[in-house]
């Protein structure tokens, strides 16, 4: 397993619904954890790079309703 951490910029401000989507997204295949950056404008995602590419993580976040870009 090769763990990689990437920062993704949120396209909308954090609210309760988005916080719940982030919590739910931590169960996605290959994602180890998701943290909210101190700025509250970015997510830091650690994922298994042997299973996912950055574009895969971005697509998985979007499917979970979290619109964020690298």
N, C-alpha and C positions, 0 to 999 in steps of 0.2 A: 504494500500500500504506500502510495506517495501522497502525502498530505500537502495541499496548497491552500494558501489564504489569498483571497482576492477581495478588493473593495468594489462595491456596486453602489452607484449614486441613485438615490430614490427620486422618482419623478413627481412624487406628491408628498406633502407633509405627513408625518406620523399622526395617526388617530387610533382610536380603540380597535376599529375594524382591521386596520393594517397591522397593528400589533398582534392580533389574533392570527392573521394570515401568516405572519412571520413565525409565530410559535408553531403553527401547523406545518409549515414548510420544513422545519427541522427534521421531520420524519421522511423526507424525500430520499429516494435511493441515491447513495453516494455522498450526500451532504452530512458532514460530521456535526457542525454547529453553525449558527448564525448569531452574530452580535450586532447591536446597534452602535455605531461609532459615536463618540462623545459629541460630535457636531449635530447628531440626530438627523443628518441629511444623507448618511451613507450606511450601508450594511457591510459587515466584514463576514465573509462566508469561507469556512474551511471545508474542503471537499477532497475526495479521493480522486486524484488526477489519473490513476490507472483505469478508472471507470468513466470519468466525465471530463469533458473539456470545458473551458470557460463559457463557450457558447451554449453548451448543454445546460450548464447551471443557470445561465441567463434565461433560457427557454423554460426551464423547470420553474423558476421563480415567476415568470409571466403566466404560466399555466395555473399557478397557485394564486394569481391575482396581485402579485407584487411586481410592479413595473419599475425596474431598476436597470441601469446600464453601466458597463465597465468604464 
